Amino acid sequence: MITVHHLNQSRSHRAIWALEELSVPYEIVHYQREKTMLAPESLKKVHPLGKSPVVEDNGLILAESGAILEYLQENYDPDFHLKPQDPANKIQYRFWLHYAEGSLMPLLLMKLVFNSLGKPPVPFGLRTLGKALGKGVQKAYLDRQLETHARFIESHLAQNAWFAGETLSMADVQMSFPIFALLARGGIDNLPHTHAWKKKVEMRPGWQRTLEQGGPLNIPG
């Protein structure tokens, strides 16, 4: 049976959701973040990077969300429920699988870091300077970049029901975490199609079971 090493409030919700959509049996090993919000050291016993998600399947240990999702689709989705077969949609599928972590998530992580410079654990005496620095970087660079990406995504979803065509695919599973983070911390208005996509995700029984098994996904702003 597949084992998902699941860290609370993390990208590993993607692996659980994919398995739920594919109706593949699995078990979860739960990990809780430290007070620093980092993963516990015990995850390094599973994979040297100590990150989540990590999936075990018949002795194979896989890390990285995109690699895990592609593996699950290739090995547990013989009828291609979560991968489009139309050539044009295949191109979109591949693009969004890579875009999620390659282009969007680095900006969202930077947003979180710079938004936290005025808060603990930053030393008290440096918080005023940190807050000013964080706001400056966000205003001069990050917010503009995120606005560009948000409009790009919104334009795509205005013409497509899902990220790779008219049905859910692993591209949507991969994009779930950054979209939820973008809507939580991007501060960008007028994204009706992106919000509608998120609502469709939340209404899926597979996503609801994911939250039951993996706990809530409350991404900080």
Protein Blocks (a to p, Z undefined) as FASTA:
>chain_A
ZZddddehifklmmmmmmmmnopacddddddddfkopacfklmmmpmnlpacdddeehia
cehjklmmmmmmmmmmmnommbcfbfklmmmmmmmmmmmmmmmmmmmmmmmmmmmmmpcf
bdfklmmmmmmmmmmmmmmmmmmmmmmmmmmmmmmmmmpfblnbjbdcfklmmmmmmmmm
mmmmnopghilklmmmmmmmmmpmklmmmmmmnopadddZZ
